[in-house]
Amino acid sequence: MQYWPNGERYGTALINDLNHGAVGWTDWNILLDQNGGSNHVGNYCFAPVHADTRTGEVTYTPSYWYIGRFSKFIRPGARRVSAASSRSNLVTTAFVNRDGSLAIVVMNPTDVPIHYNLYVGAASSALEIPAHAIQTLTMQQ
């Protein structure tokens, strides 16, 4: 269940959906049993969280952690603000929360680390994101 490309697909979908006007995002199956069910047609699925009904063990998959990079830092009522990547391989989105904090999500879906510069107003920072990684950067404005 620890298949990281699934998490990366969630991250890509979230960033693309939010950047194209989505105001919320819900996962159809946030918690399923050890078999990926249950449902009435035997259509077993993958979920961010799986619970083994026999042992009580709970498994948090990479998708869960990718969703958390958004839900923990982009709070209800946040407004999306413009974010652009000068590195064609990075995907990003940014939000200003009601408390004025800025949450920036950056994702690198490539096989190599990428160095990049973050510019917010007149301030800048040189950063690096590992291969196949997601980062959430926060700051007070």
The first five atom37 places (N, CA, C, CB, O) and aatype in JSON, in Angstrom:
{
  "aatype": [12, 5, 18, 17, 14, 2, 7, 6, 1, 18, 7, 16, 0, 10, 9, 2, 3, 10, 2, 8, 7, 0, 19, 7, 17, 16, 3, 17, 2, 9, 10, 10, 3, 5, 2, 7, 7, 15, 2, 8, 19, 7, 2, 18, 4, 13, 0, 14, 19, 8, 0, 3, 16, 1, 16, 7, 6, 19, 16, 18, 16, 14, 15, 18, 17, 18, 9, 7, 1, 13, 15, 11, 13, 9, 1, 14, 7, 0, 1, 1, 19, 15, 0, 0, 15, 15, 1, 15, 2, 10, 19, 16, 16, 0, 13, 19, 2, 1, 3, 7, 15, 10, 0, 9, 19, 19, 12, 2, 14, 16, 3, 19, 14, 9, 8, 18, 2, 10, 18, 19, 7, 0, 0, 15, 15, 0, 10, 6, 9, 14, 0, 8, 0, 9, 5, 16, 10, 16, 12, 5, 5],
  "atom_mask": [
    [1, 1, 1, 1, 1],
    [1, 1, 1, 1, 1],
    [1, 1, 1, 1, 1],
    [1, 1, 1, 1, 1],
    [1, 1, 1, 1, 1],
    [1, 1, 1, 1, 1],
    [1, 1, 1, 0, 1],
    [1, 1, 1, 1, 1],
    [1, 1, 1, 1, 1],
    [1, 1, 1, 1, 1],
    [1, 1, 1, 0, 1],
    [1, 1, 1, 1, 1],
    [1, 1, 1, 1, 1],
    [1, 1, 1, 1, 1],
    [1, 1, 1, 1, 1],
    [1, 1, 1, 1, 1],
    [1, 1, 1, 1, 1],
    [1, 1, 1, 1, 1],
    [1, 1, 1, 1, 1],
    [1, 1, 1, 1, 1],
    [1, 1, 1, 0, 1],
    [1, 1, 1, 1, 1],
    [1, 1, 1, 1, 1],
    [1, 1, 1, 0, 1],
    [1, 1, 1, 1, 1],
    [1, 1, 1, 1, 1],
    [1, 1, 1, 1, 1],
    [1, 1, 1, 1, 1],
    [1, 1, 1, 1, 1],
    [1, 1, 1, 1, 1],
    [1, 1, 1, 1, 1],
    [1, 1, 1, 1, 1],
    [1, 1, 1, 1, 1],
    [1, 1, 1, 1, 1],
    [1, 1, 1, 1, 1],
    [1, 1, 1, 0, 1],
    [1, 1, 1, 0, 1],
    [1, 1, 1, 1, 1],
    [1, 1, 1, 1, 1],
    [1, 1, 1, 1, 1],
    [1, 1, 1, 1, 1],
    [1, 1, 1, 0, 1],
    [1, 1, 1, 1, 1],
    [1, 1, 1, 1, 1],
    [1, 1, 1, 1, 1],
    [1, 1, 1, 1, 1],
    [1, 1, 1, 1, 1],
    [1, 1, 1, 1, 1],
    [1, 1, 1, 1, 1],
    [1, 1, 1, 1, 1],
    [1, 1, 1, 1, 1],
    [1, 1, 1, 1, 1],
    [1, 1, 1, 1, 1],
    [1, 1, 1, 1, 1],
    [1, 1, 1, 1, 1],
    [1, 1, 1, 0, 1],
    [1, 1, 1, 1, 1],
    [1, 1, 1, 1, 1],
    [1, 1, 1, 1, 1],
    [1, 1, 1, 1, 1],
    [1, 1, 1, 1, 1],
    [1, 1, 1, 1, 1],
    [1, 1, 1, 1, 1],
    [1, 1, 1, 1, 1],
    [1, 1, 1, 1, 1],
    [1, 1, 1, 1, 1],
    [1, 1, 1, 1, 1],
    [1, 1, 1, 0, 1],
    [1, 1, 1, 1, 1],
    [1, 1, 1, 1, 1],
    [1, 1, 1, 1, 1],
    [1, 1, 1, 1, 1],
    [1, 1, 1, 1, 1],
    [1, 1, 1, 1, 1],
    [1, 1, 1, 1, 1],
    [1, 1, 1, 1, 1],
    [1, 1, 1, 0, 1],
    [1, 1, 1, 1, 1],
    [1, 1, 1, 1, 1],
    [1, 1, 1, 1, 1],
    [1, 1, 1, 1, 1],
    [1, 1, 1, 1, 1],
    [1, 1, 1, 1, 1],
    [1, 1, 1, 1, 1],
    [1, 1, 1, 1, 1],
    [1, 1, 1, 1, 1],
    [1, 1, 1, 1, 1],
    [1, 1, 1, 1, 1],
    [1, 1, 1, 1, 1],
    [1, 1, 1, 1, 1],
    [1, 1, 1, 1, 1],
    [1, 1, 1, 1, 1],
    [1, 1, 1, 1, 1],
    [1, 1, 1, 1, 1],
    [1, 1, 1, 1, 1],
    [1, 1, 1, 1, 1],
    [1, 1, 1, 1, 1],
    [1, 1, 1, 1, 1],
    [1, 1, 1, 1, 1],
    [1, 1, 1, 0, 1],
    [1, 1, 1, 1, 1],
    [1, 1, 1, 1, 1],
    [1, 1, 1, 1, 1],
    [1, 1, 1, 1, 1],
    [1, 1, 1, 1, 1],
    [1, 1, 1, 1, 1],
    [1, 1, 1, 1, 1],
    [1, 1, 1, 1, 1],
    [1, 1, 1, 1, 1],
    [1, 1, 1, 1, 1],
    [1, 1, 1, 1, 1],
    [1, 1, 1, 1, 1],
    [1, 1, 1, 1, 1],
    [1, 1, 1, 1, 1],
    [1, 1, 1, 1, 1],
    [1, 1, 1, 1, 1],
    [1, 1, 1, 1, 1],
    [1, 1, 1, 1, 1],
    [1, 1, 1, 1, 1],
    [1, 1, 1, 1, 1],
    [1, 1, 1, 0, 1],
    [1, 1, 1, 1, 1],
    [1, 1, 1, 1, 1],
    [1, 1, 1, 1, 1],
    [1, 1, 1, 1, 1],
    [1, 1, 1, 1, 1],
    [1, 1, 1, 1, 1],
    [1, 1, 1, 1, 1],
    [1, 1, 1, 1, 1],
    [1, 1, 1, 1, 1],
    [1, 1, 1, 1, 1],
    [1, 1, 1, 1, 1],
    [1, 1, 1, 1, 1],
    [1, 1, 1, 1, 1],
    [1, 1, 1, 1, 1],
    [1, 1, 1, 1, 1],
    [1, 1, 1, 1, 1],
    [1, 1, 1, 1, 1],
    [1, 1, 1, 1, 1],
    [1, 1, 1, 1, 1],
    [1, 1, 1, 1, 1]
  ],
  "atom_positions": [
    [[0.81, -1.21, 0.0], [0.0, 0.0, 0.0], [0.84, 1.27, 0.0], [-0.91, 0.0, 1.19], [0.32, 2.36, -0.21]],
    [[2.13, 1.13, 0.23], [2.99, 2.31, 0.27], [3.53, 2.62, -1.13], [4.16, 2.09, 1.26], [4.74, 2.61, -1.36]],
    [[2.62, 2.88, -2.03], [2.95, 3.14, -3.43], [2.92, 4.64, -3.65], [1.96, 2.4, -4.38], [1.85, 5.22, -3.82]],
    [[4.09, 5.28, -3.66], [4.18, 6.73, -3.72], [3.63, 7.36, -4.99], [5.59, 7.12, -3.56], [3.14, 8.49, -4.91]],
    [[3.68, 6.72, -6.16], [3.06, 7.36, -7.33], [1.57, 7.67, -7.14], [3.24, 6.46, -8.53], [1.07, 8.61, -7.74]],
    [[0.87, 6.9, -6.32], [-0.54, 7.24, -6.05], [-0.63, 8.58, -5.32], [-1.21, 6.13, -5.21], [-1.5, 9.39, -5.64]],
    [[0.25, 8.81, -4.37], [0.27, 10.1, -3.68], [0.57, 11.23, -4.63], [0.0, 0.0, 0.0], [-0.04, 12.3, -4.56]],
    [[1.51, 10.99, -5.52], [1.87, 12.01, -6.5], [0.69, 12.33, -7.43], [3.08, 11.55, -7.33], [0.49, 13.49, -7.81]],
    [[-0.08, 11.32, -7.78], [-1.28, 11.57, -8.61], [-2.28, 12.43, -7.85], [-1.93, 10.23, -9.03], [-2.9, 13.33, -8.43]],
    [[-2.45, 12.16, -6.57], [-3.34, 13.0, -5.76], [-2.84, 14.45, -5.75], [-3.44, 12.46, -4.31], [-3.62, 15.38, -5.96]],
    [[-1.54, 14.64, -5.51], [-0.98, 15.99, -5.48], [-1.17, 16.73, -6.78], [0.0, 0.0, 0.0], [-1.55, 17.9, -6.78]],
    [[-0.91, 16.06, -7.88], [-1.09, 16.67, -9.2], [-2.55, 17.05, -9.43], [-0.61, 15.72, -10.31], [-2.84, 18.15, -9.89]],
    [[-3.45, 16.15, -9.09], [-4.88, 16.43, -9.27], [-5.32, 17.6, -8.4], [-5.72, 15.18, -8.93], [-6.03, 18.49, -8.87]],
    [[-4.89, 17.62, -7.15], [-5.27, 18.72, -6.26], [-4.76, 20.06, -6.79], [-4.72, 18.48, -4.86], [-5.52, 21.02, -6.87]],
    [[-3.49, 20.13, -7.15], [-2.93, 21.39, -7.64], [-3.64, 21.83, -8.92], [-1.42, 21.25, -7.9], [-4.04, 22.99, -9.03]],
    [[-3.81, 20.94, -9.87], [-4.47, 21.31, -11.12], [-5.91, 21.72, -10.89], [-4.42, 20.15, -12.11], [-6.36, 22.72, -11.46]],
    [[-6.65, 20.99, -10.07], [-8.04, 21.34, -9.8], [-8.14, 22.7, -9.11], [-8.71, 20.26, -8.94], [-8.96, 23.54, -9.51]],
    [[-7.33, 22.93, -8.09], [-7.37, 24.21, -7.38], [-6.97, 25.36, -8.28], [-6.46, 24.16, -6.15], [-7.55, 26.44, -8.21]],
    [[-5.98, 25.14, -9.13], [-5.55, 26.21, -10.04], [-6.57, 26.49, -11.14], [-4.23, 25.84, -10.67], [-6.49, 27.53, -11.8]],
    [[-7.51, 25.59, -11.34], [-8.53, 25.81, -12.36], [-9.9, 26.1, -11.76], [-8.63, 24.59, -13.27], [-10.93, 25.87, -12.4]],
    [[-9.92, 26.6, -10.52], [-11.15, 27.13, -9.96], [-11.88, 26.28, -8.95], [0.0, 0.0, 0.0], [-12.9, 26.72, -8.42]],
    [[-11.42, 25.08, -8.66], [-12.1, 24.28, -7.64], [-12.04, 25.01, -6.3], [-11.46, 22.86, -7.52], [-11.0, 25.56, -5.94]],
    [[-13.13, 25.0, -5.57], [-13.16, 25.66, -4.27], [-13.18, 24.65, -3.13], [-14.38, 26.58, -4.17], [-13.21, 25.02, -1.95]],
    [[-13.17, 23.38, -3.47], [-13.11, 22.31, -2.48], [-12.68, 21.04, -3.18], [0.0, 0.0, 0.0], [-12.7, 20.95, -4.4]],
    [[-12.28, 20.07, -2.39], [-11.82, 18.81, -2.97], [-12.16, 17.7, -1.99], [-10.27, 18.84, -3.27], [-11.77, 17.76, -0.82]],
    [[-12.88, 16.69, -2.45], [-13.29, 15.57, -1.61], [-12.84, 14.27, -2.22], [-14.82, 15.57, -1.4], [-12.97, 14.07, -3.43]],
    [[-12.31, 13.38, -1.4], [-11.94, 12.05, -1.87], [-13.14, 11.13, -1.7], [-10.69, 11.49, -1.1], [-13.76, 11.11, -0.63]],
    [[-13.45, 10.4, -2.72], [-14.61, 9.51, -2.7], [-14.46, 8.42, -1.64], [-14.81, 8.87, -4.07], [-15.41, 8.12, -0.92]],
    [[-13.28, 7.84, -1.54], [-13.02, 6.75, -0.59], [-11.85, 7.12, 0.3], [-12.74, 5.42, -1.32], [-10.71, 6.76, 0.0]],
    [[-12.09, 7.83, 1.38], [-10.99, 8.24, 2.24], [-10.53, 7.09, 3.13], [-11.39, 9.43, 3.1], [-9.36, 7.03, 3.51]],
    [[-11.44, 6.16, 3.47], [-11.11, 5.03, 4.34], [-11.79, 3.78, 3.82], [-11.53, 5.31, 5.81], [-13.01, 3.75, 3.64]],
    [[-10.99, 2.74, 3.58], [-11.52, 1.45, 3.14], [-10.91, 0.34, 3.98], [-11.24, 1.21, 1.63], [-9.95, 0.58, 4.72]],
    [[-11.46, -0.87, 3.88], [-10.91, -1.99, 4.64], [-9.66, -2.54, 3.96], [-11.96, -3.1, 4.8], [-9.21, -2.01, 2.95]],
    [[-9.11, -3.6, 4.51], [-7.86, -4.18, 4.02], [-7.95, -4.68, 2.59], [-7.44, -5.31, 4.92], [-6.92, -4.86, 1.94]],
    [[-9.14, -4.92, 2.09], [-9.33, -5.4, 0.72], [-9.65, -4.28, -0.26], [-10.44, -6.42, 0.69], [-9.73, -4.52, -1.46]],
    [[-9.82, -3.06, 0.24], [-10.2, -1.95, -0.64], [-11.7, -1.86, -0.81], [0.0, 0.0, 0.0], [-12.17, -1.35, -1.83]],
    [[-12.43, -2.33, 0.15], [-13.89, -2.29, 0.1], [-14.42, -1.78, 1.42], [0.0, 0.0, 0.0], [-13.65, -1.14, 2.15]],
    [[-15.51, -1.98, 1.74], [-16.42, -2.82, 0.97], [-17.43, -1.97, 0.23], [-17.13, -3.82, 1.89], [-17.68, -0.81, 0.57]],
    [[-17.99, -2.56, -0.78], [-19.11, -1.92, -1.44], [-20.01, -2.99, -2.03], [-18.62, -0.94, -2.53], [-19.66, -4.17, -2.05]],
    [[-21.13, -2.59, -2.5], [-22.17, -3.53, -2.91], [-21.89, -4.26, -4.23], [-23.46, -2.8, -3.04], [-22.58, -5.23, -4.54]],
    [[-20.9, -3.84, -5.01], [-20.64, -4.5, -6.29], [-19.28, -5.2, -6.35], [-20.73, -3.49, -7.41], [-18.9, -5.71, -7.4]],
    [[-18.55, -5.23, -5.23], [-17.25, -5.89, -5.23], [-16.19, -5.15, -6.02], [0.0, 0.0, 0.0], [-15.22, -5.74, -6.48]],
    [[-16.37, -3.85, -6.17], [-15.43, -3.01, -6.89], [-14.4, -2.49, -5.88], [-16.16, -1.82, -7.62], [-14.59, -1.43, -5.29]],
    [[-13.32, -3.22, -5.7], [-12.35, -2.87, -4.67], [-11.43, -1.76, -5.14], [-11.53, -4.09, -4.27], [-11.02, -1.72, -6.3]],
    [[-11.11, -0.86, -4.23], [-10.42, 0.38, -4.58], [-9.24, 0.62, -3.65], [-11.39, 1.56, -4.52], [-9.03, -0.09, -2.67]],
    [[-8.49, 1.64, -3.99], [-7.4, 2.14, -3.17], [-7.91, 3.36, -2.42], [-6.13, 2.47, -4.03], [-8.76, 4.09, -2.94]],
    [[-7.41, 3.61, -1.23], [-7.82, 4.78, -0.45], [-6.63, 5.36, 0.28], [-8.94, 4.41, 0.55], [-5.61, 4.68, 0.47]],
    [[-6.74, 6.61, 0.7], [-5.67, 7.2, 1.51], [-5.47, 6.49, 2.85], [-5.97, 8.65, 1.74], [-4.36, 6.48, 3.39]],
    [[-6.54, 5.91, 3.4], [-6.43, 5.19, 4.67], [-7.11, 3.84, 4.51], [-7.08, 6.01, 5.84], [-8.21, 3.74, 3.98]],
    [[-6.42, 2.79, 4.99], [-6.99, 1.44, 5.0], [-6.99, 0.93, 6.43], [-6.19, 0.47, 4.06], [-6.01, 1.09, 7.15]],
    [[-8.09, 0.33, 6.85], [-8.19, -0.27, 8.18], [-8.41, -1.76, 8.03], [-9.35, 0.39, 9.0], [-9.31, -2.2, 7.32]],
    [[-7.59, -2.54, 8.71], [-7.73, -4.0, 8.7], [-8.77, -4.37, 9.74], [-6.35, -4.72, 8.98], [-8.54, -4.22, 10.94]],
    [[-9.91, -4.85, 9.28], [-11.02, -5.17, 10.18], [-10.73, -6.38, 11.05], [-12.29, -5.41, 9.39], [-11.42, -6.6, 12.05]],
    [[-9.72, -7.17, 10.7], [-9.38, -8.35, 11.5], [-8.43, -8.0, 12.65], [-8.73, -9.42, 10.62], [-8.56, -8.55, 13.74]],
    [[-7.49, -7.09, 12.39], [-6.46, -6.79, 13.39], [-6.6, -5.41, 14.02], [-5.1, -6.9, 12.75], [-6.0, -5.14, 15.07]],
    [[-7.39, -4.53, 13.4], [-7.52, -3.16, 13.89], [-6.4, -2.25, 13.43], [0.0, 0.0, 0.0], [-6.38, -1.07, 13.79]],
    [[-5.46, -2.78, 12.65], [-4.35, -1.97, 12.17], [-4.84, -0.95, 11.14], [-3.25, -2.86, 11.56], [-5.63, -1.27, 10.26]],
    [[-4.34, 0.27, 11.27], [-4.68, 1.35, 10.33], [-3.42, 1.71, 9.55], [-5.26, 2.6, 11.08], [-2.36, 1.91, 10.13]],
    [[-3.55, 1.78, 8.22], [-2.43, 2.11, 7.35], [-2.72, 3.43, 6.64], [-2.16, 0.98, 6.32], [-3.72, 3.56, 5.94]],
    [[-1.84, 4.39, 6.84], [-1.93, 5.67, 6.15], [-1.03, 5.58, 4.92], [-1.52, 6.87, 7.08], [0.18, 5.42, 5.04]],
    [[-1.63, 5.68, 3.75], [-0.89, 5.53, 2.5], [-0.27, 6.87, 2.07], [-1.81, 4.98, 1.38], [-0.62, 7.9, 2.64]],
    [[0.62, 6.87, 1.1], [1.2, 8.12, 0.61], [0.14, 9.15, 0.18], [2.12, 7.83, -0.56], [0.36, 10.35, 0.33]],
    [[-0.98, 8.7, -0.33], [-2.04, 9.64, -0.72], [-2.52, 10.46, 0.47], [-3.22, 8.89, -1.35], [-2.8, 11.65, 0.33]],
    [[-2.61, 9.83, 1.62], [-3.02, 10.52, 2.84], [-2.05, 11.67, 3.14], [-3.08, 9.52, 4.04], [-2.47, 12.78, 3.45]],
    [[-0.76, 11.38, 3.06], [0.24, 12.4, 3.38], [0.25, 13.52, 2.34], [1.63, 11.76, 3.48], [0.48, 14.67, 2.7]],
    [[0.01, 13.2, 1.08], [-0.07, 14.25, 0.06], [-1.28, 15.15, 0.32], [-0.16, 13.62, -1.35], [-1.16, 16.37, 0.24]],
    [[-2.43, 14.57, 0.63], [-3.61, 15.38, 0.94], [-3.32, 16.3, 2.11], [-4.84, 14.46, 1.25], [-3.75, 17.46, 2.13]],
    [[-2.59, 15.79, 3.09], [-2.26, 16.59, 4.27], [-1.41, 17.81, 3.97], [0.0, 0.0, 0.0], [-1.49, 18.79, 4.7]],
    [[-0.62, 17.77, 2.91], [0.19, 18.93, 2.55], [-0.7, 20.11, 2.17], [1.14, 18.58, 1.38], [-0.27, 21.26, 2.21]],
    [[-1.93, 19.82, 1.8], [-2.9, 20.87, 1.47], [-3.8, 21.18, 2.67], [-3.76, 20.44, 0.26], [-3.88, 22.33, 3.1]],
    [[-4.45, 20.16, 3.2], [-5.49, 20.38, 4.21], [-4.96, 20.93, 5.52], [-6.21, 19.1, 4.47], [-5.7, 21.62, 6.23]],
    [[-3.73, 20.66, 5.86], [-3.17, 21.18, 7.11], [-2.83, 22.66, 7.01], [-1.93, 20.39, 7.51], [-2.91, 23.38, 8.01]],
    [[-2.45, 23.13, 5.83], [-1.93, 24.48, 5.7], [-2.83, 25.44, 4.93], [-0.61, 24.43, 5.04], [-2.76, 26.65, 5.13]],
    [[-3.68, 24.93, 4.04], [-4.65, 25.76, 3.33], [-5.95, 25.62, 4.09], [-4.81, 25.34, 1.79], [-6.62, 24.59, 4.01]],
    [[-6.32, 26.64, 4.83], [-7.43, 26.57, 5.76], [-8.74, 27.02, 5.12], [-7.13, 27.4, 6.99], [-8.73, 27.74, 4.12]],
    [[-9.88, 26.61, 5.7], [-11.18, 27.05, 5.17], [-11.23, 28.57, 5.06], [-12.33, 26.55, 6.08], [-10.8, 29.3, 5.96]],
    [[-11.75, 29.03, 3.95], [-11.86, 30.46, 3.69], [-10.64, 31.07, 3.03], [0.0, 0.0, 0.0], [-10.63, 32.27, 2.75]],
    [[-9.62, 30.27, 2.76], [-8.41, 30.78, 2.1], [-8.73, 31.21, 0.68], [-7.28, 29.7, 2.1], [-9.65, 30.68, 0.05]],
    [[-7.97, 32.18, 0.19], [-8.13, 32.66, -1.19], [-6.91, 32.25, -1.99], [-8.32, 34.21, -1.23], [-5.77, 32.41, -1.56]],
    [[-7.17, 31.71, -3.18], [-6.05, 31.34, -4.04], [-5.44, 32.61, -4.62], [-6.5, 30.38, -5.17], [-6.16, 33.53, -5.02]],
    [[-4.12, 32.64, -4.66], [-3.4, 33.77, -5.24], [-2.52, 33.25, -6.37], [-2.56, 34.52, -4.16], [-2.25, 32.05, -6.46]],
    [[-2.09, 34.15, -7.2], [-1.28, 33.77, -8.35], [0.04, 33.14, -7.91], [-1.02, 34.98, -9.25], [0.73, 33.66, -7.03]],
    [[0.36, 32.04, -8.54], [1.66, 31.38, -8.32], [2.11, 30.84, -9.66], [1.56, 30.22, -7.23], [1.34, 30.17, -10.36]],
    [[3.33, 31.12, -10.02], [3.85, 30.66, -11.31], [5.22, 30.04, -11.08], [3.93, 31.82, -12.34], [6.0, 30.51, -10.25]],
    [[5.49, 29.02, -11.82], [6.79, 28.35, -11.74], [7.6, 28.66, -12.98], [6.61, 26.82, -11.58], [7.14, 28.49, -14.11]],
    [[8.83, 29.13, -12.76], [9.71, 29.35, -13.91], [10.4, 28.06, -14.31], [10.75, 30.44, -13.59], [11.07, 28.01, -15.35]],
    [[10.25, 27.05, -13.52], [10.79, 25.72, -13.83], [9.63, 24.89, -14.37], [11.43, 25.03, -12.56], [8.68, 24.62, -13.65]],
    [[9.7, 24.5, -15.61], [8.56, 23.85, -16.26], [8.19, 22.52, -15.61], [8.86, 23.62, -17.72], [7.07, 22.04, -15.79]],
    [[9.1, 21.92, -14.86], [8.79, 20.63, -14.25], [8.15, 20.73, -12.88], [10.04, 19.83, -14.14], [7.69, 19.72, -12.35]],
    [[8.09, 21.92, -12.3], [7.46, 22.08, -10.99], [5.99, 22.44, -11.16], [8.18, 23.15, -10.16], [5.63, 23.17, -12.09]],
    [[5.16, 21.93, -10.28], [3.76, 22.35, -10.24], [3.53, 23.0, -8.88], [2.78, 21.13, -10.46], [4.06, 22.55, -7.87]],
    [[2.72, 24.07, -8.88], [2.57, 24.83, -7.65], [1.21, 25.49, -7.57], [3.65, 25.88, -7.55], [0.54, 25.73, -8.58]],
    [[0.81, 25.78, -6.36], [-0.38, 26.57, -6.09], [-0.11, 27.34, -4.81], [-1.67, 25.67, -5.98], [0.75, 26.94, -4.02]],
    [[-0.84, 28.43, -4.58], [-0.62, 29.24, -3.39], [-1.95, 29.82, -2.91], [0.39, 30.37, -3.67], [-2.84, 30.12, -3.7]],
    [[-2.05, 29.98, -1.59], [-3.25, 30.51, -0.97], [-2.88, 31.45, 0.16], [-4.14, 29.37, -0.45], [-1.87, 31.28, 0.83]],
    [[-3.73, 32.48, 0.36], [-3.64, 33.33, 1.54], [-4.78, 32.92, 2.45], [-3.71, 34.87, 1.16], [-5.95, 32.96, 2.06]],
    [[-4.44, 32.53, 3.67], [-5.44, 32.15, 4.66], [-6.05, 33.38, 5.3], [-4.82, 31.24, 5.74], [-5.51, 34.48, 5.16]],
    [[-7.16, 33.21, 5.99], [-7.85, 34.34, 6.63], [-6.96, 35.08, 7.63], [-9.1, 33.85, 7.33], [-7.13, 36.28, 7.83]],
    [[-6.02, 34.36, 8.26], [-5.13, 35.01, 9.23], [-3.98, 35.75, 8.56], [-4.57, 33.97, 10.19], [-3.11, 36.3, 9.25]],
    [[-3.97, 35.78, 7.23], [-2.93, 36.49, 6.48], [-1.73, 35.64, 6.13], [0.0, 0.0, 0.0], [-0.85, 36.09, 5.4]],
    [[-1.67, 34.41, 6.63], [-0.54, 33.54, 6.3], [-0.64, 33.06, 4.86], [-0.47, 32.34, 7.26], [-1.73, 32.91, 4.31]],
    [[0.51, 32.84, 4.27], [0.6, 32.37, 2.89], [1.01, 30.91, 2.91], [1.6, 33.22, 2.06], [1.96, 30.54, 3.6]],
    [[0.3, 30.07, 2.18], [0.64, 28.65, 2.04], [0.93, 28.37, 0.57], [-0.52, 27.72, 2.58], [0.08, 28.6, -0.29]],
    [[2.13, 27.89, 0.3], [2.56, 27.6, -1.07], [2.89, 26.12, -1.15], [3.79, 28.49, -1.48], [3.71, 25.62, -0.38]],
    [[2.26, 25.43, -2.09], [2.54, 24.01, -2.3], [3.34, 23.88, -3.59], [1.22, 23.16, -2.36], [2.94, 24.39, -4.64]],
    [[4.47, 23.19, -3.51], [5.35, 22.96, -4.66], [5.55, 21.46, -4.79], [6.73, 23.72, -4.51], [5.81, 20.78, -3.81]],
    [[5.42, 20.96, -6.01], [5.6, 19.53, -6.24], [6.57, 19.3, -7.4], [4.24, 18.85, -6.54], [6.53, 19.99, -8.42]],
    [[7.45, 18.32, -7.2], [8.42, 17.94, -8.23], [8.13, 16.5, -8.65], [9.9, 18.08, -7.7], [8.49, 15.57, -7.93]],
    [[7.5, 16.29, -9.81], [7.19, 14.94, -10.26], [8.31, 14.26, -11.05], [5.95, 14.97, -11.1], [8.11, 13.19, -11.62]],
    [[9.49, 14.89, -11.09], [10.58, 14.35, -11.91], [11.48, 13.4, -11.11], [11.42, 15.49, -12.5], [11.31, 13.22, -9.91]],
    [[12.42, 12.81, -11.81], [13.36, 11.86, -11.21], [14.62, 12.53, -10.65], [13.77, 10.83, -12.22], [15.51, 11.84, -10.16]],
    [[14.7, 13.85, -10.7], [15.89, 14.56, -10.22], [15.49, 15.71, -9.3], [16.72, 15.09, -11.42], [14.41, 16.28, -9.45]],
    [[16.36, 16.06, -8.34], [16.11, 17.24, -7.51], [16.13, 18.5, -8.38], [17.15, 17.35, -6.37], [16.8, 18.54, -9.4]],
    [[15.39, 19.51, -7.95], [15.34, 20.77, -8.7], [15.62, 21.92, -7.74], [13.95, 20.96, -9.4], [15.0, 22.03, -6.68]],
    [[16.55, 22.78, -8.13], [16.82, 24.02, -7.4], [15.88, 25.08, -7.97], [18.34, 24.47, -7.54], [15.68, 25.16, -9.18]],
    [[15.3, 25.87, -7.08], [14.41, 26.93, -7.55], [14.48, 28.11, -6.6], [12.96, 26.42, -7.68], [14.96, 27.99, -5.47]],
    [[14.0, 29.26, -7.06], [13.93, 30.46, -6.24], [12.48, 30.78, -5.97], [14.65, 31.66, -6.92], [11.65, 30.76, -6.88]],
    [[12.17, 31.09, -4.73], [10.83, 31.5, -4.34], [10.85, 33.01, -4.15], [10.35, 30.76, -3.04], [11.64, 33.53, -3.38]],
    [[9.97, 33.7, -4.87], [9.84, 35.14, -4.75], [8.47, 35.47, -4.19], [10.06, 35.84, -6.12], [7.45, 35.04, -4.73]],
    [[8.46, 36.23, -3.11], [7.21, 36.74, -2.53], [7.45, 38.22, -2.28], [6.8, 35.96, -1.2], [8.2, 38.61, -1.38]],
    [[6.8, 39.04, -3.09], [7.07, 40.47, -3.02], [8.53, 40.74, -3.34], [0.0, 0.0, 0.0], [9.04, 40.28, -4.36]],
    [[9.2, 41.49, -2.47], [10.62, 41.81, -2.68], [11.55, 40.75, -2.1], [10.94, 43.16, -2.08], [12.76, 40.8, -2.33]],
    [[11.02, 39.81, -1.35], [11.84, 38.78, -0.71], [12.03, 37.58, -1.63], [11.22, 38.33, 0.62], [11.17, 37.26, -2.45]],
    [[13.18, 36.93, -1.49], [13.42, 35.72, -2.27], [14.22, 34.73, -1.43], [14.17, 36.05, -3.59], [14.96, 35.1, -0.52]],
    [[14.05, 33.45, -1.77], [14.79, 32.37, -1.11], [15.18, 31.35, -2.16], [13.95, 31.71, 0.02], [14.39, 31.0, -3.03]],
    [[16.42, 30.86, -2.07], [16.88, 29.78, -2.94], [16.56, 28.46, -2.24], [18.42, 29.9, -3.26], [16.95, 28.26, -1.09]],
    [[15.86, 27.58, -2.92], [15.39, 26.33, -2.33], [15.7, 25.16, -3.25], [13.89, 26.39, -2.05], [16.05, 25.33, -4.41]],
    [[15.57, 23.97, -2.7], [15.7, 22.75, -3.48], [14.58, 21.81, -3.07], [17.1, 22.08, -3.27], [14.23, 21.71, -1.9]],
    [[14.03, 21.12, -4.05], [13.01, 20.11, -3.8], [13.54, 18.78, -4.34], [11.63, 20.5, -4.45], [13.97, 18.71, -5.49]],
    [[13.51, 17.74, -3.53], [13.99, 16.43, -4.0], [13.12, 15.88, -5.13], [14.02, 15.43, -2.85], [12.02, 16.38, -5.39]],
    [[13.62, 14.88, -5.79], [12.84, 14.19, -6.83], [11.59, 13.58, -6.21], [13.69, 13.08, -7.53], [11.62, 13.1, -5.08]],
    [[10.49, 13.61, -6.95], [9.22, 13.02, -6.53], [8.84, 13.45, -5.12], [9.29, 11.5, -6.6], [8.52, 12.62, -4.27]],
    [[8.87, 14.76, -4.89], [8.58, 15.29, -3.56], [7.52, 16.37, -3.64], [9.85, 15.84, -2.9], [7.26, 16.95, -4.7]],
    [[6.92, 16.64, -2.49], [5.98, 17.74, -2.35], [6.41, 18.54, -1.13], [4.49, 17.22, -2.2], [6.81, 17.98, -0.11]],
    [[6.34, 19.86, -1.24], [6.68, 20.76, -0.14], [5.54, 21.73, 0.07], [8.01, 21.52, -0.42], [4.9, 22.17, -0.88]],
    [[5.28, 22.06, 1.33], [4.37, 23.14, 1.65], [5.17, 24.17, 2.42], [3.13, 22.64, 2.46], [5.74, 23.88, 3.48]],
    [[5.21, 25.37, 1.89], [5.95, 26.47, 2.5], [4.92, 27.44, 3.07], [6.89, 27.18, 1.46], [3.94, 27.77, 2.4]],
    [[5.14, 27.89, 4.29], [4.21, 28.84, 4.9], [4.98, 30.06, 5.38], [3.45, 28.19, 6.08], [6.15, 29.97, 5.75]],
    [[4.31, 31.19, 5.36], [4.91, 32.43, 5.86], [3.81, 33.41, 6.24], [5.86, 33.05, 4.81], [2.71, 33.38, 5.69]],
    [[4.13, 34.26, 7.18], [3.24, 35.35, 7.54], [3.59, 36.54, 6.66], [3.37, 35.72, 9.06], [4.76, 36.82, 6.41]],
    [[2.56, 37.22, 6.19], [2.8, 38.39, 5.32], [2.81, 39.65, 6.14], [1.74, 38.49, 4.22], [3.0, 40.74, 5.6]]
  ]
}
